[in-house]
Amino acid sequence: MEPAEPSLPTILREWGRIGCAGFGGPPTHIALFRELCVDRRRWLDAPEFEDAIAACNLLPGPASTQLAIYCAWRLRGAAGALVGGLAFILPGLVLILALAAVFLAGSPPSWIRGAAAGAGAGVAAVAVQAGLALMPASRARARSQLRWLVYAALGGAAAATIGPWLVLVLLGCGIAEVALRSTWSLVALPLFAAPTGGLGALAWVAFKVGALSYGGGFVIVPLMQADAVHRNHWLTNSQFLDAVALGQVTPGPVVHTVAAVGYAAAGVGGGLLAAAIAFSPSFAFVLLGGRSFDTLRRNAHARAFLDGAGPAAIGAILGSAIPLASALGFWWQYVLLGVAAVAVLALRRGVVMTLVGLGAVGAVLAATHVVTIS
């Protein structure tokens, strides 16, 4: 019989295993933790696990990472949260930094550039698939379908046009829904200028990703694209697509993409800094507020805020497909984008295998000089 309380080495091993095997984003992570903690080891009961999922979905930042940290905290307190959270995050972080060093290098071989261009070509289709997958549950929860559509449209328009300030639209939609459901007066959000250039700018981008984003991992794409490409020039459009593709094909949370952006900005140190800032809020939410998760889940204002920010985030994910598709630089990438759309939207193939397959096609085309990657 398994002990009621697992040891820290057990948490390190099991959470690390999921961090290594967790391809496919939050649905895969949730299924793996449910299988481990509820079905196989019976460390948590099913209602408690479902409540944890609901509470994590009410928080900004990467929900599956917060769930990993919370489950470990629930079993072994603060030490468990730190051990489990890091074990879940670090495998994918190490891998994406290693891949960033290969794919974002100054002059990689042509077949590597072809692989990156091939995988990057499918990212816009993946964004659409991610947004559409979130829509049914969100619309079913909405009190007003009209307001849901308005919030989604605002998020989509913001992602397509004012990416760096998308976070204000997300927060504004959440606050608007709270105000419409309560007697609270709507307080204007303080506006402040984002830092430009250097590590300060990188820290701001990572903070937005980890502490101010709602709606799943892919919403970080429009939050980062304008800052990373147009504002700070850390990456070209094609390199940004490469970074997003790397975040999709590596295990663990999709938020690892921010580490690839950090690598482009300031090398390995920049990647580690960006990851530390992006994931720190998740640890803080659990370590400081884990005991209040049940209260948060039942809080009407918290649910109202998510019912406003959530549709805006879904719209933002869908809207991000526009600048992602616009960033493609070769005619053949649009062909591969069409292939990706058919694969993930019509045939419902897995995202990881689709992007890996497109990368393989791009590598072969470049290596055989059928296409030229300049």
PARO-401789 format. One record per residue (C-alpha): residue in three letters; x, y, z. Coordinates in steps of 0.2 Angstrom, whole numbers, padded with zeros to 4 digits, always signed. Example, Ala and Ser with C-alpha at 12.3 -4.5 7.8 and 13.67 -1.06 7.14 Angstrom:
BEGIN
ala+0062-0022+0039ser+0068-0005+0036
end
This chain:
BEGIN
met+0000+0000+0000glu+0007+0017-0004pro+0010+0029+0010ala-0002+0043+0013glu+0012+0056+0011pro+0025+0053-0003ser+0043+0057+0001leu+0052+0072-0008pro+0062+0060-0018thr+0046+0052-0024ile+0039+0069-0029leu+0055+0073-0038arg+0055+0057-0048glu+0036+0057-0052trp+0035+0076-0056gly+0051+0075-0066arg+0044+0060-0076ile+0029+0070-0081gly+0040+0085-0085cys+0049+0074-0097ala+0034+0065-0105gly+0022+0079-0104phe+0020+0083-0123gly+0004+0091-0129gly+0001+0105-0117pro-0011+0107-0102pro-0024+0093-0107thr-0009+0080-0107his-0002+0087-0090ile-0019+0087-0081ala-0022+0069-0087leu-0005+0063-0081phe-0007+0071-0064arg-0024+0064-0062glu-0018+0047-0067leu-0003+0048-0054cys-0011+0057-0039val-0029+0051-0040asp-0031+0035-0050arg-0014+0026-0046arg-0007+0032-0030arg-0023+0039-0022trp-0014+0053-0014leu-0029+0065-0018asp-0047+0061-0020ala-0056+0065-0037pro-0066+0080-0030glu-0051+0088-0022phe-0041+0086-0039glu-0056+0094-0049asp-0057+0108-0037ala-0038+0111-0039ile-0040+0112-0058ala-0055+0124-0056ala-0045+0136-0044cys-0029+0136-0055asn-0040+0140-0070leu-0045+0156-0061leu-0027+0162-0059pro-0017+0171-0071gly-0002+0162-0079pro+0001+0143-0084ala-0013+0133-0076ser-0005+0116-0078thr+0011+0122-0070gln+0001+0129-0055leu-0008+0112-0054ala+0008+0103-0053ile+0015+0115-0039tyr-0002+0114-0030cys-0003+0095-0030ala+0015+0094-0023trp+0011+0107-0010arg-0004+0098-0005leu+0006+0082-0002arg+0022+0089+0006gly+0020+0108+0009ala+0032+0121+0004ala+0046+0109+0001gly+0035+0098-0010ala+0029+0113-0020leu+0047+0119-0024val+0053+0101-0028gly+0038+0096-0038gly+0037+0112-0047leu+0055+0113-0052ala+0055+0094-0057phe+0040+0098-0069ile+0048+0114-0076leu+0066+0110-0078pro+0067+0096-0091gly+0058+0106-0104leu+0067+0122-0100val+0084+0113-0102leu+0078+0106-0119ile+0071+0122-0126leu+0087+0132-0121ala+0097+0118-0130leu+0086+0119-0145ala+0086+0138-0145ala+0105+0137-0146val+0104+0127-0162phe+0089+0135-0171leu+0092+0153-0166ala+0111+0153-0169gly+0118+0166-0181ser+0121+0154-0195pro+0114+0137-0193pro+0116+0124-0207ser+0103+0125-0221trp+0093+0109-0216ile+0091+0116-0198arg+0084+0133-0205gly+0073+0122-0216ala+0067+0112-0201ala+0063+0128-0191ala+0054+0136-0206gly+0044+0121-0209ala+0038+0119-0191gly+0036+0138-0189ala+0024+0137-0204gly+0011+0128-0195val+0010+0138-0179ala-0004+0149-0185ala-0015+0134-0188val-0010+0128-0170ala-0016+0145-0163val-0033+0143-0172gln-0034+0125-0165ala-0030+0130-0148gly-0043+0144-0148leu-0057+0134-0155ala-0054+0120-0142leu-0057+0132-0128met-0073+0140-0135pro-0086+0127-0130ala-0083+0127-0112ser-0081+0145-0111arg-0097+0149-0120ala-0107+0137-0110arg-0101+0146-0094ala-0105+0163-0101arg-0120+0172-0093ser-0122+0183-0109gln-0118+0177-0126leu-0117+0194-0133arg-0104+0200-0119trp-0094+0184-0123leu-0093+0189-0141val-0089+0207-0137tyr-0075+0201-0126ala-0068+0189-0138ala-0069+0202-0152leu-0059+0214-0142gly-0046+0201-0138gly-0044+0196-0156ala-0043+0214-0162ala-0030+0218-0148ala-0019+0202-0153ala-0019+0207-0171thr-0015+0225-0169ile-0008+0230-0151gly+0000+0215-0145pro+0011+0223-0131trp-0004+0230-0123leu-0015+0215-0125val-0014+0212-0106leu-0024+0228-0103val-0038+0222-0114leu-0038+0205-0104leu-0039+0214-0087gly-0051+0227-0093cys-0063+0214-0100gly-0062+0204-0083ile-0065+0220-0073ala-0080+0225-0084glu-0088+0208-0081val-0086+0210-0062ala-0093+0227-0063leu-0108+0222-0073arg-0112+0208-0060ser-0109+0218-0044thr-0111+0235-0036trp-0093+0238-0037ser-0088+0254-0046leu-0076+0251-0061val-0059+0258-0056ala-0048+0263-0070leu-0032+0253-0072pro-0016+0263-0069leu-0006+0264-0085phe+0012+0264-0085ala+0026+0264-0098ala+0034+0247-0102pro+0053+0248-0101thr+0062+0248-0118gly+0078+0238-0121gly+0089+0227-0110leu+0085+0216-0096gly+0072+0227-0090ala+0062+0225-0106leu+0065+0206-0105ala+0059+0206-0087trp+0043+0215-0091val+0039+0203-0105ala+0042+0188-0094phe+0031+0196-0080lys+0016+0199-0092val+0018+0180-0097gly+0018+0173-0080ala+0007+0185-0069leu-0005+0194-0081ser-0010+0181-0094tyr-0026+0172-0094gly-0033+0158-0105gly-0020+0145-0108gly-0002+0144-0114phe-0005+0150-0131val-0011+0167-0126ile+0007+0172-0122val+0011+0172-0141pro+0002+0189-0144leu+0009+0196-0128met+0027+0192-0133gln+0027+0194-0152ala+0026+0213-0154asp+0039+0216-0139ala+0051+0203-0145val+0051+0206-0164his+0045+0224-0167arg+0049+0234-0151asn+0065+0226-0145his+0071+0217-0161trp+0077+0202-0151leu+0070+0190-0165thr+0065+0192-0183asn+0047+0187-0188ser+0054+0170-0194gln+0064+0167-0178phe+0049+0171-0167leu+0039+0157-0176asp+0054+0146-0173ala+0053+0150-0154val+0034+0147-0153ala+0036+0130-0163leu+0050+0125-0150gly+0038+0129-0136gln+0025+0117-0144val+0036+0102-0147thr+0045+0102-0131pro+0038+0094-0115gly+0031+0103-0101pro+0022+0120-0100val+0020+0130-0116val+0026+0145-0106his+0044+0138-0109thr+0043+0148-0126val+0048+0164-0115ala+0064+0155-0112ala+0068+0155-0131val+0064+0173-0132gly+0075+0176-0117tyr+0089+0167-0125ala+0088+0177-0141ala+0088+0193-0130ala+0103+0189-0119gly+0109+0171-0121val+0107+0157-0109gly+0107+0170-0094gly+0093+0179-0103gly+0083+0162-0105leu+0085+0158-0087leu+0080+0175-0081ala+0065+0175-0092ala+0059+0158-0086ala+0062+0162-0068ile+0052+0178-0069ala+0038+0169-0079phe+0036+0155-0067ser+0039+0164-0050pro+0021+0170-0049ser+0015+0152-0050phe+0025+0147-0035ala+0020+0163-0026phe+0001+0160-0029val+0002+0142-0022leu+0014+0145-0008leu+0005+0161-0002gly-0012+0157-0007gly-0014+0138-0008arg-0025+0137+0008ser-0037+0149+0000phe-0039+0140-0016asp-0056+0133-0010thr-0062+0150-0006leu-0056+0157-0023arg-0065+0143-0032arg-0082+0148-0024asn-0078+0167-0025ala-0091+0175-0037his-0080+0190-0041ala-0066+0179-0046arg-0077+0169-0057ala-0085+0184-0065phe-0067+0191-0069leu-0062+0175-0078asp-0079+0175-0087gly-0073+0192-0094ala-0055+0189-0096gly-0057+0171-0103pro-0066+0175-0119ala-0054+0190-0122ala-0040+0177-0121ile-0048+0165-0132gly-0051+0179-0145ala-0033+0184-0143ile-0027+0166-0146leu-0037+0166-0162gly-0032+0184-0167ser-0013+0179-0165ala-0015+0168-0180ile-0015+0184-0191pro+0002+0191-0186leu+0009+0173-0186ala+0003+0169-0203ser+0009+0187-0209ala+0026+0183-0203leu+0029+0168-0215gly+0042+0173-0228phe+0042+0159-0241trp+0028+0154-0253trp+0031+0135-0248gln+0027+0139-0230tyr+0010+0144-0234val+0008+0127-0242leu+0013+0119-0226leu+0002+0131-0216gly-0013+0124-0227val-0007+0106-0223ala-0006+0110-0204ala-0023+0117-0205val-0030+0101-0212ala-0020+0090-0200val-0025+0099-0184leu-0042+0106-0188ala-0050+0093-0200leu-0041+0077-0196arg-0038+0082-0178arg-0020+0076-0178gly-0008+0080-0163val+0000+0096-0163val+0017+0089-0158met+0018+0076-0172thr+0011+0089-0185leu+0024+0102-0181val+0038+0089-0181gly+0032+0082-0197leu+0032+0099-0205gly+0050+0102-0198ala+0055+0086-0206val+0048+0091-0223gly+0057+0108-0222ala+0073+0100-0217val+0072+0088-0232leu+0067+0102-0244ala+0082+0113-0238ala+0094+0099-0238thr+0090+0094-0256his+0090+0112-0262val+0072+0111-0268val+0070+0127-0258thr+0082+0140-0253ile+0082+0147-0235ser+0090+0164-0235
end
